Amino acid sequence: MQEQREQQECSAQYIPSVVQAIAGPDRTVYAYFTDGSIHQFDMKPLIRKGGVFKRLEDDRFFSEALTVLNDTVAWDLSGMFDPRTCIDIDPVSVYASPAVRDPLDNDGAA
């Protein structure tokens, strides 16, 4: 219920758009948004459901095929960066995940 309310508030004020995605530890993704925020999205619950997400069990595919397509976190299935042949995640759902510090920021500043 809380997540649904956050998603509604998010879409009324800001339409999330991902500009960069980086594989994180333990099947998570760091998503960088146009508003400057970074959110860490946990893919494990979706992977456990199987179906189209089953392919993401492969560590190499998870990290190497990860990209941004359709303005969101996506995995390129064809190797052609075709937005029609990818696994993509609703950007509002990704934006609703916890905001985090930049994992690439070596000085530890927020």
Z-matrix of the N, CA and C atoms (Angstrom, degrees):
N
C 1 1.448
C 2 1.533 1 109.69
N 3 1.347 2 116.99 1 -46.62
C 4 1.457 3 122.05 2 178.95
C 5 1.530 4 110.35 3 -59.84
N 6 1.341 5 116.70 4 -45.81
C 7 1.467 6 120.60 5 -179.16
C 8 1.519 7 110.48 6 -62.97
N 9 1.319 8 117.61 7 -40.57
C 10 1.457 9 121.52 8 179.40
C 11 1.534 10 110.42 9 -62.15
N 12 1.329 11 116.86 10 -42.44
C 13 1.468 12 121.16 11 179.00
C 14 1.527 13 109.61 12 -64.77
N 15 1.337 14 117.18 13 -42.10
C 16 1.463 15 120.69 14 178.97
C 17 1.523 16 110.65 15 -62.80
N 18 1.327 17 116.66 16 -39.49
C 19 1.455 18 120.26 17 179.50
C 20 1.525 19 110.77 18 -65.41
N 21 1.322 20 117.90 19 -40.17
C 22 1.459 21 121.51 20 178.49
C 23 1.518 22 110.36 21 -65.19
N 24 1.343 23 117.50 22 -44.17
C 25 1.454 24 121.50 23 178.17
C 26 1.523 25 110.44 24 -63.12
N 27 1.316 26 116.40 25 -40.87
C 28 1.453 27 121.92 26 -179.24
C 29 1.530 28 110.24 27 -61.03
N 30 1.324 29 117.12 28 -47.66
C 31 1.452 30 120.13 29 -176.28
C 32 1.522 31 112.10 30 -69.91
N 33 1.331 32 118.28 31 -24.52
C 34 1.455 33 121.38 32 178.44
C 35 1.528 34 111.49 33 -75.99
N 36 1.349 35 117.59 34 -26.24
C 37 1.456 36 121.32 35 -174.67
C 38 1.525 37 113.35 36 -109.21
N 39 1.274 38 117.70 37 -37.80
C 40 1.464 39 122.37 38 -173.45
C 41 1.514 40 108.35 39 -147.37
N 42 1.305 41 116.47 40 130.28
C 43 1.461 42 120.35 41 175.33
C 44 1.526 43 106.66 42 -94.70
N 45 1.333 44 116.78 43 108.30
C 46 1.463 45 120.00 44 -175.36
C 47 1.522 46 112.83 45 -61.39
N 48 1.312 47 114.63 46 137.13
C 49 1.454 48 121.43 47 177.10
C 50 1.530 49 107.86 48 -140.39
N 51 1.315 50 115.72 49 122.30
C 52 1.468 51 122.27 50 -177.67
C 53 1.524 52 109.44 51 -86.07
N 54 1.330 53 115.86 52 135.82
C 55 1.460 54 120.68 53 177.04
C 56 1.522 55 112.94 54 -111.50
N 57 1.340 56 116.92 55 -18.81
C 58 1.463 57 120.80 56 178.94
C 59 1.526 58 108.59 57 -153.00
N 60 1.317 59 115.96 58 145.05
C 61 1.470 60 121.77 59 176.47
C 62 1.517 61 108.51 60 -135.59
N 63 1.329 62 115.49 61 133.14
C 64 1.459 63 121.63 62 -179.64
C 65 1.520 64 108.65 63 -131.03
N 66 1.327 65 116.43 64 133.82
C 67 1.462 66 120.36 65 177.05
C 68 1.514 67 109.57 66 -65.87
N 69 1.330 68 115.36 67 133.15
C 70 1.454 69 121.56 68 177.75
C 71 1.518 70 110.42 69 -107.96
N 72 1.308 71 116.89 70 -172.08
C 73 1.462 72 120.18 71 179.43
C 74 1.523 73 112.02 72 -73.22
N 75 1.320 74 115.42 73 151.62
C 76 1.466 75 121.74 74 170.74
C 77 1.526 76 113.47 75 54.25
N 78 1.326 77 115.39 76 48.92
C 79 1.469 78 123.20 77 176.45
C 80 1.531 79 113.35 78 59.15
N 81 1.332 80 115.67 79 41.75
C 82 1.455 81 120.46 80 172.32
C 83 1.519 82 108.91 81 -112.27
N 84 1.324 83 115.26 82 164.37
C 85 1.459 84 121.77 83 179.07
C 86 1.523 85 108.22 84 -130.89
N 87 1.330 86 116.08 85 134.03
C 88 1.458 87 121.10 86 170.59
C 89 1.523 88 106.65 87 -92.00
N 90 1.328 89 115.76 88 120.61
C 91 1.461 90 121.25 89 179.93
C 92 1.526 91 109.07 90 -111.64
N 93 1.311 92 115.70 91 125.81
C 94 1.462 93 123.27 92 179.79
C 95 1.533 94 107.62 93 -100.08
N 96 1.328 95 116.42 94 124.75
C 97 1.465 96 121.76 95 -174.87
C 98 1.527 97 112.05 96 -105.12
N 99 1.328 98 115.62 97 161.18
C 100 1.465 99 121.48 98 -178.96
C 101 1.523 100 112.76 99 -63.71
N 102 1.320 101 119.06 100 -19.62
C 103 1.466 102 120.43 101 177.89
C 104 1.527 103 111.77 102 -85.47
N 105 1.335 104 117.31 103 3.92
C 106 1.458 105 122.01 104 177.68
C 107 1.524 106 114.20 105 92.08
N 108 1.315 107 117.56 106 -7.02
C 109 1.471 108 119.76 107 -179.52
C 110 1.525 109 110.98 108 -82.66
N 111 1.330 110 114.24 109 157.83
C 112 1.464 111 122.21 110 177.80
C 113 1.524 112 106.79 111 -126.73
N 114 1.321 113 115.81 112 129.40
C 115 1.464 114 120.35 113 -178.62
C 116 1.524 115 108.84 114 -124.76
N 117 1.338 116 115.62 115 142.21
C 118 1.464 117 120.96 116 179.39
C 119 1.524 118 107.80 117 -104.31
N 120 1.333 119 115.23 118 114.45
C 121 1.462 120 122.31 119 -176.88
C 122 1.524 121 109.63 120 -102.79
N 123 1.315 122 116.66 121 128.76
C 124 1.467 123 123.19 122 -179.35
C 125 1.525 124 109.15 123 -91.26
N 126 1.314 125 116.56 124 115.05
C 127 1.465 126 121.67 125 -178.57
C 128 1.524 127 113.31 126 -86.79
N 129 1.330 128 118.52 127 -11.66
C 130 1.468 129 120.56 128 -174.44
C 131 1.531 130 113.76 129 -55.02
N 132 1.332 131 120.28 130 -44.42
C 133 1.470 132 118.67 131 179.62
C 134 1.534 133 113.00 132 -60.16
N 135 1.320 134 117.43 133 -37.80
C 136 1.469 135 119.72 134 178.67
C 137 1.528 136 111.19 135 -72.12
N 138 1.316 137 116.81 136 -39.45
C 139 1.465 138 120.54 137 179.13
C 140 1.525 139 110.01 138 -62.58
N 141 1.335 140 116.80 139 -40.07
C 142 1.477 141 120.30 140 178.88
C 143 1.530 142 112.09 141 -62.16
N 144 1.320 143 117.34 142 -26.93
C 145 1.475 144 120.83 143 179.12
C 146 1.527 145 111.73 144 -70.52
N 147 1.317 146 116.82 145 -21.00
C 148 1.462 147 120.50 146 179.00
C 149 1.517 148 111.56 147 79.49
N 150 1.315 149 115.66 148 -141.49
C 151 1.462 150 120.26 149 -178.27
C 152 1.520 151 110.91 150 60.70
N 153 1.328 152 116.94 151 -135.85
C 154 1.465 153 120.93 152 -178.72
C 155 1.521 154 112.07 153 -63.21
N 156 1.333 155 117.28 154 -23.85
C 157 1.459 156 120.97 155 -177.66
C 158 1.525 157 113.26 156 -80.53
N 159 1.320 158 118.45 157 -12.12
C 160 1.466 159 122.64 158 -178.12
C 161 1.534 160 111.35 159 -55.83
N 162 1.307 161 116.16 160 -36.66
C 163 1.468 162 120.70 161 -178.64
C 164 1.534 163 112.02 162 -60.14
N 165 1.317 164 116.79 163 -24.61
C 166 1.464 165 121.24 164 -177.73
C 167 1.524 166 112.69 165 -77.19
N 168 1.337 167 117.49 166 -1.59
C 169 1.469 168 120.95 167 173.93
C 170 1.532 169 111.32 168 -67.67
N 171 1.315 170 116.23 169 -26.15
C 172 1.455 171 121.76 170 -179.84
C 173 1.532 172 109.09 171 -74.79
N 174 1.337 173 116.96 172 115.63
C 175 1.470 174 121.55 173 -176.65
C 176 1.523 175 112.49 174 -56.17
N 177 1.302 176 116.06 175 -44.71
C 178 1.471 177 119.80 176 -177.69
C 179 1.520 178 111.18 177 -64.36
N 180 1.332 179 117.15 178 -46.16
C 181 1.466 180 120.39 179 178.50
C 182 1.525 181 110.30 180 -63.16
N 183 1.334 182 116.86 181 -42.47
C 184 1.465 183 121.22 182 -178.67
C 185 1.528 184 110.80 183 -54.34
N 186 1.314 185 117.03 184 -46.33
C 187 1.465 186 119.26 185 -176.28
C 188 1.529 187 113.48 186 -85.50
N 189 1.324 188 118.02 187 -37.88
C 190 1.464 189 120.12 188 -175.28
C 191 1.523 190 113.85 189 -79.57
N 192 1.315 191 118.80 190 -29.92
C 193 1.459 192 121.14 191 -178.98
C 194 1.529 193 112.64 192 -91.33
N 195 1.331 194 116.77 193 -6.68
C 196 1.454 195 121.06 194 179.56
C 197 1.525 196 110.44 195 -65.69
N 198 1.323 197 115.78 196 132.15
C 199 1.459 198 121.40 197 -178.40
C 200 1.519 199 108.62 198 -157.29
N 201 1.316 200 115.82 199 -168.75
C 202 1.460 201 121.94 200 172.18
C 203 1.521 202 107.42 201 -118.79
N 204 1.311 203 116.02 202 120.15
C 205 1.462 204 123.50 203 173.67
C 206 1.519 205 107.29 204 -137.35
N 207 1.304 206 117.27 205 148.85
C 208 1.468 207 121.49 206 -179.96
C 209 1.528 208 111.53 207 57.48
N 210 1.330 209 116.98 208 31.20
C 211 1.474 210 123.47 209 -179.70
C 212 1.520 211 113.85 210 60.82
N 213 1.333 212 116.52 211 29.52
C 214 1.454 213 119.56 212 178.89
C 215 1.528 214 110.79 213 -151.37
N 216 1.322 215 115.07 214 175.82
C 217 1.456 216 122.81 215 175.48
C 218 1.525 217 108.08 216 -63.92
N 219 1.330 218 116.13 217 131.94
C 220 1.466 219 119.70 218 -177.72
C 221 1.523 220 110.23 219 -152.16
N 222 1.320 221 114.70 220 160.14
C 223 1.465 222 121.95 221 172.41
C 224 1.511 223 107.13 222 -119.19
N 225 1.327 224 115.65 223 125.33
C 226 1.452 225 123.93 224 -177.54
C 227 1.529 226 109.67 225 -79.08
N 228 1.316 227 116.99 226 110.87
C 229 1.467 228 121.19 227 -177.03
C 230 1.524 229 112.95 228 -81.52
N 231 1.322 230 117.38 229 -30.95
C 232 1.461 231 120.73 230 -172.99
C 233 1.525 232 113.63 231 -96.13
N 234 1.324 233 117.87 232 -16.64
C 235 1.460 234 120.22 233 -174.33
C 236 1.511 235 112.33 234 80.52
N 237 1.335 236 116.90 235 5.27
C 238 1.465 237 122.04 236 -177.56
C 239 1.531 238 111.86 237 -111.02
N 240 1.318 239 117.46 238 5.64
C 241 1.461 240 123.02 239 -177.51
C 242 1.528 241 111.56 240 52.75
N 243 1.314 242 114.59 241 41.86
C 244 1.460 243 122.40 242 178.88
C 245 1.528 244 108.29 243 -88.19
N 246 1.326 245 118.21 244 117.40
C 247 1.465 246 120.13 245 -177.84
C 248 1.525 247 114.05 246 -64.77
N 249 1.332 248 116.66 247 -10.93
C 250 1.470 249 120.10 248 178.02
C 251 1.525 250 112.23 249 -89.05
N 252 1.318 251 116.23 250 -16.36
C 253 1.469 252 119.63 251 -178.62
C 254 1.523 253 109.74 252 -122.53
N 255 1.301 254 114.50 253 66.40
C 256 1.453 255 119.56 254 179.66
C 257 1.523 256 109.28 255 -145.29
N 258 1.309 257 115.22 256 164.77
C 259 1.460 258 121.87 257 168.92
C 260 1.518 259 104.51 258 -101.36
N 261 1.331 260 117.25 259 113.35
C 262 1.457 261 118.68 260 178.54
C 263 1.517 262 110.82 261 -122.47
N 264 1.308 263 114.79 262 155.16
C 265 1.456 264 122.58 263 -175.46
C 266 1.523 265 108.50 264 -112.20
N 267 1.321 266 116.42 265 137.85
C 268 1.453 267 121.56 266 179.01
C 269 1.532 268 109.39 267 -52.41
N 270 1.341 269 118.18 268 122.30
C 271 1.464 270 119.48 269 -176.99
C 272 1.529 271 113.42 270 -64.25
N 273 1.321 272 117.85 271 -26.24
C 274 1.471 273 120.35 272 177.36
C 275 1.535 274 109.56 273 -67.96
N 276 1.328 275 116.80 274 -38.88
C 277 1.470 276 120.44 275 176.66
C 278 1.527 277 111.03 276 -65.31
N 279 1.312 278 116.33 277 -41.54
C 280 1.467 279 120.06 278 179.33
C 281 1.529 280 109.35 279 -65.04
N 282 1.317 281 117.05 280 -42.39
C 283 1.463 282 121.60 281 -179.57
C 284 1.531 283 111.53 282 -64.69
N 285 1.324 284 117.03 283 -30.01
C 286 1.470 285 121.58 284 179.58
C 287 1.526 286 112.49 285 -75.09
N 288 1.336 287 117.55 286 -11.52
C 289 1.467 288 120.87 287 177.87
C 290 1.535 289 108.79 288 -74.47
N 291 1.324 290 117.64 289 166.78
C 292 1.463 291 120.16 290 -174.45
C 293 1.532 292 114.20 291 -59.26
N 294 1.322 293 115.52 292 135.30
C 295 1.464 294 121.10 293 172.73
C 296 1.526 295 107.41 294 -76.43
N 297 1.326 296 115.63 295 140.27
C 298 1.463 297 121.14 296 -176.75
C 299 1.527 298 110.18 297 -135.43
N 300 1.333 299 114.87 298 168.70
C 301 1.462 300 120.00 299 172.81
C 302 1.517 301 108.65 300 -75.03
N 303 1.306 302 115.87 301 158.20
C 304 1.452 303 121.35 302 -179.99
C 305 1.520 304 110.11 303 -65.31
N 306 1.343 305 118.04 304 118.93
C 307 1.463 306 120.04 305 -179.42
C 308 1.526 307 112.37 306 -68.52
N 309 1.321 308 117.67 307 -15.51
C 310 1.462 309 121.97 308 179.28
C 311 1.516 310 112.55 309 -90.20
N 312 1.333 311 116.21 310 -5.25
C 313 1.458 312 121.89 311 -179.53
C 314 1.520 313 109.00 312 -80.81
N 315 1.314 314 116.93 313 102.95
C 316 1.458 315 121.71 314 -174.99
C 317 1.514 316 114.33 315 -74.37
N 318 1.327 317 118.49 316 -20.36
C 319 1.461 318 118.45 317 -176.35
C 320 1.520 319 112.59 318 -85.84
N 321 1.358 320 118.19 319 -3.93
C 322 1.444 321 121.51 320 175.43
C 323 1.501 322 114.38 321 79.86
N 324 1.315 323 118.80 322 4.10
C 325 1.468 324 121.08 323 178.75
C 326 1.514 325 109.99 324 -72.83
N 327 1.320 326 115.29 325 151.43
C 328 1.470 327 120.54 326 179.97
C 329 1.503 328 110.94 327 -76.51
